[in-house]
Amino acid sequence: MAGKNDVCFAETGCNTPHACKDGCVFRPNPIPVGPHEIIPVPPGSTIEDMARSLTTDIANPKDLAGRSKPQMGLIPVAAMEEIARVMELGAKKYGPYNWRSQPIKNMVYAHAALRHLYAYIGGQTHDPESGRSHLAHVASCAAIVLDAEATGNCIEDRSWLTETGK
């Protein structure tokens, strides 16, 4: 059992400290420690000081490198699954990653995304042709344009940009 001057660092999914029934403070900790590992608070330190030092100290050089990378785990799994299902339909219909072999016009996908978004706003949750979520279609369109831009396979055809020479 933890004493009232001990800190218990455990993954809780909570971004704020809160007291547990044993007098510990549960706080998510990016540095791997055993679940519910009890760490005594040094004399003259507060629990907040301990939490701050443990979340800023780097135990491994890879930890520092990893902190600068996108946190892919922040993308909800349910969203990724729906997007993947829509992307599978597109791969069957047009071929996987077809936009990488043939450049695409970004407005074709922007218009498709808007059609799906307006259908969703209008009360239709699923696309009648695919049976999949309209929002997954919106996200898939955006993902394709983002990837096409990143790989140099996107043709800029937003008229207000091309007309002004930007």
C-alpha positions in Angstrom: 0.0 0.0 0.0 1.3 3.5 -0.9 1.9 6.1 1.7 0.6 9.6 1.4 4.1 10.9 0.4 4.5 8.4 -2.4 3.6 8.9 -6.0 2.1 6.2 -8.1 2.7 6.7 -11.9 0.3 4.6 -13.9 -1.3 4.9 -17.3 -4.8 6.2 -16.7 -5.6 8.1 -19.9 -6.1 11.2 -17.7 -4.2 14.4 -18.3 -4.6 15.7 -14.8 -3.4 14.3 -11.5 -6.0 12.9 -9.2 -5.8 11.2 -5.9 -6.5 7.5 -5.6 -7.9 5.7 -2.6 -4.4 4.7 -1.4 -3.2 8.3 -1.2 -1.2 8.1 -4.4 -1.4 10.4 -7.4 -2.1 8.7 -10.7 -0.6 10.6 -13.7 0.2 9.3 -17.2 4.0 8.9 -17.5 5.7 8.7 -20.9 8.8 7.2 -19.3 8.3 3.4 -19.0 8.0 2.4 -15.4 6.2 -0.7 -14.1 2.5 -0.4 -13.6 1.7 1.1 -10.2 5.4 1.4 -9.3 5.7 3.3 -6.0 8.3 6.1 -6.0 9.0 7.9 -2.7 8.9 11.7 -2.8 12.3 13.1 -1.7 12.3 15.4 1.4 11.6 19.0 0.4 10.0 18.0 -2.9 6.3 18.1 -3.8 4.4 15.5 -5.7 4.1 18.0 -8.6 7.9 18.4 -8.6 8.3 14.6 -8.9 5.7 14.4 -11.7 7.4 17.2 -13.6 10.9 15.7 -13.3 9.7 12.3 -14.4 8.0 13.6 -17.5 10.9 15.7 -18.6 13.9 13.4 -17.9 14.9 11.3 -20.9 15.9 7.8 -19.9 16.8 6.7 -23.5 18.0 8.8 -26.5 15.3 7.2 -28.6 12.7 8.7 -26.2 13.8 12.2 -27.2 13.7 11.3 -30.9 10.3 9.7 -30.5 8.8 12.8 -28.9 9.5 14.8 -32.0 7.6 12.4 -34.2 3.8 12.5 -34.8 1.9 10.6 -32.2 0.1 8.2 -34.5 -1.7 6.6 -31.6 -3.8 9.8 -31.3 -5.7 8.9 -34.4 -8.9 7.0 -33.3 -8.8 3.4 -34.3 -12.5 3.5 -35.2 -11.9 6.3 -37.7 -8.8 4.5 -39.2 -10.8 1.3 -39.7 -13.6 3.2 -41.5 -11.2 5.1 -43.7 -9.3 1.8 -44.5 -12.6 0.2 -45.6 -13.3 3.1 -47.9 -9.7 3.0 -49.2 -10.2 -0.8 -49.9 -13.2 0.0 -52.1 -11.2 2.6 -54.0 -8.3 0.2 -54.4 -10.7 -2.5 -55.9 -12.3 0.1 -58.2 -9.2 2.1 -59.3 -6.2 0.2 -58.1 -4.3 0.8 -54.8 -2.3 4.1 -54.6 -3.4 4.9 -58.2 -2.8 8.6 -57.5 0.9 7.8 -57.2 1.2 6.4 -60.8 -0.9 9.1 -62.3 -1.1 12.7 -60.9 -4.5 13.8 -59.6 -6.2 17.2 -59.6 -6.8 18.3 -56.0 -10.3 19.8 -56.8 -11.6 16.5 -58.0 -11.1 15.1 -54.5 -12.2 18.3 -52.8 -15.5 18.2 -54.7 -16.0 14.5 -53.9 -15.2 15.3 -50.2 -17.7 18.1 -50.2 -20.4 15.9 -51.8 -20.0 13.4 -49.0 -19.8 16.1 -46.3 -23.0 17.8 -47.6 -24.8 14.4 -47.7 -23.8 13.8 -44.1 -24.9 17.3 -43.1 -28.2 16.6 -44.9 -28.8 13.6 -42.6 -27.5 10.7 -44.7 -24.9 8.9 -42.6 -23.8 6.3 -45.1 -23.1 6.5 -48.8 -25.8 4.5 -50.6 -23.4 3.2 -53.3 -20.7 1.9 -50.9 -22.7 1.5 -47.7 -19.8 3.1 -45.8 -19.7 6.3 -43.7 -19.8 9.6 -45.6 -17.3 11.0 -43.1 -14.9 8.1 -43.9 -15.2 9.1 -47.6 -14.4 12.7 -46.7 -11.3 11.6 -44.7 -10.2 9.3 -47.5 -10.4 12.1 -50.1 -8.3 14.3 -47.8 -5.8 11.5 -47.2 -5.4 10.9 -51.0 -4.8 14.6 -51.6 -2.3 14.9 -48.7 -0.4 11.9 -50.0 -0.4 13.2 -53.6 0.9 16.5 -52.4 3.6 14.8 -50.3 4.7 12.6 -53.3 4.5 15.4 -55.9 1.6 13.8 -57.7 -1.0 16.6 -57.2 -2.0 19.0 -59.9 -3.0 22.3 -58.4 -6.3 23.3 -59.9 -7.9 25.5 -57.3 -8.9 28.2 -59.8 -8.5 31.1 -57.4 -4.9 30.1 -56.9 -4.1 29.3 -60.5 -5.7 32.5 -61.8 -3.7 34.7 -59.4 -0.5 32.9 -60.2 0.1 31.6 -56.6 
